[in-house]
């Protein structure tokens, strides 16, 4: 949580996934630099659900599939390194979280806990499988925009024919 004794550092919560193009984090870093903000990268473990929080703050979880007795999925190390390098190169503070549950709810709860200025996510990947998943589960971006009070920035992951998005600029 943000320190309440002094001015809070603005926070941008960014939903990240393995294999996601760097476009989302690059835009988050660019915006964070302009705002003097930190980037809070969240990889949501959708295979677990929260049961209760212990007196010491420990969150007790349970797998959604009772036949699976796996531990919660850790933040992918390769993804964390890639994100840390991207943020570090631009001198933007970065932290990593691994909330659990349905992605839109988990991101909204994390943003509330951290009193984030906004949430940033990418659009779904192009393709049949991603389209089918969105059809049955809905869009994380759409769920976020309808169910929580913070601004949501949605970064398109499908470039134009030239390969660049209209607002991309050389750095």
Secondary structure, 3 states (H helix, E strand, C coil): CCCCCCCCCCEEEEECCCCCCCHHHHHHHHHHHHHCCEEEEECCECCEEEEEECCCCCEEEEECCCCCCCCCCCCCHHHHHHHHHHHHHCCCCEEEECCECCHHHHHHHHHHHHCCCEEEEECCCCCHHHHHHHHHHCCHHHHHHHHCCCEEEEECCCCCCCCCCCCCCCC
